[in-house]
Amino acid sequence: MNCSKHHAESPAEHLFFGRNSTPEERERAVWAAIDRSFSSPANAAEDTSEYLPTQILAELFRKEGFDGILYKSKFGEKGFNVALFKLSDARLVMCELNELKEVQYKFEMAGNPYLVADPDTTKQENRT
């Protein structure tokens, strides 16, 4: 199942609920959202229930006879990921070794900032 086909498209809210959107636009937006869901990196600290929708879709695709899922990688514009349901469905035909040359990190605030009281200062204020 190729979920990467509409990756570059924005699953904008107006495509889902807009009066002027066509069924084709809504379908493309849904597939773009599905691809982004599969492409979201897994984090062991996160709640596994966030991945339940993609697990359900993967199981549905498997039951419908698909061999696996193709979706975009978060690591580079040219990258794709393939998740096979049965490893025996694949045949290794080529390998290559790649050396990592660069990693770039982007940071953004994940919540509201807050102040933390210094415990030593708090103890001194309580003594006076």
N, C-alpha and C positions, 0 to 999 in steps of 0.2 A: 504494500500500500504506500503510494507516494504522497506523503503529507507535506512535502516541501514546495509543491507547485506554486502556491500563492504566498510564500514566505515574505516577500518584499512588500506585500500589500498590507495596509493598516486595517486591522479589524475594528474600524471606528464604530462608535455607538450608533451613529446615524444610519449606518448600513443595516443594523439589526432592527431599528425601530422607526426609521424614517418613512414617511409616506411615499416618497419618490423613489425609494430603492426597489430595484427589480429582484426577483427571486435569484437570478444569477449573481447579482452583487452580494446578496445576503449569503449565498452559498460560498462564494469566494472568501468572504469575511470570516465565515465559520471555519473553513479549512485553514486560513491564515492563523486563526486563534488556536486551532488544534496543533498546527506545526509549532507555534510558539510554546505551547504547553509541553510538547515532547522535548523541545529544545532547552527548556529551563533546566539548569544544572541541579543535580541532587545534592542536598546538604544533609548530612547525618543528624544535625541538630534540629532540623525542621520537622514539623508534624507530618507524618507519613500520609495522613488523610488528604493532604494537598495533591498527592500523586494518584489518588484513587481514580479520578476521572480518566487519566491516561492509561492506567492499568485496565480499567473496564473497556476502553476503546481497543487496546491491544488484544485483549481476550476476544472481543467481538471480531476483529480482523482475522485472528487466528482461526476462530470457528467458521468464518466465511471462506476459508481456504487460502488465505494469503500466506506467503512464505515468511514475511517480515514487514518491517516498517522502515521507510526512508524519511528522514527529517533533517533539517538544517542543523549544523553545528554552531554553537555560540563562539567557537574558536576560529574566527576568520570567515570572510565572505564566501570563500570557495569551498569551505568544508561541509561535509555531509556525514551523518551517522546512519548506520544500518543496524537494526535490531532484528536478528533472525530468530524465528520461533524454534527451529530445529537446526543445530549446527551441521547435521548431515546434508542439509539442503545446499550448502556452500562447498565450493571446491577451490582450494588455494591455487592460484595461477601465477602470482607475482608477489614479491615482498620487497620492501626497501626499508632501510634504517635512516631515520631523520634525526638531526641534532637540533635541539632547541637553541635558538640564537637570541631570542628576545621575548620578554613578557611585559605587558603593560597592564597596570591596574588602574581602574577608575573607582573613585570613592564618592559616595553621596550619603548625606545624613539619612539614617534609617528610622529616625523618630525625632521627638522633640528633645532639645538639649535640657539638661538639668544640672543643678549644683549638688555637690556632695559635701557634707559638713566634715571638717577635719576633726577626728575624735579627740586629739590632744587639746585643741582650742575649746571644744565643747566642755571638756573636763575642767579646764581652768575657769571658764565662765560660770560653771555651776558651783565652784568653791567660793566665789565672791558674793 
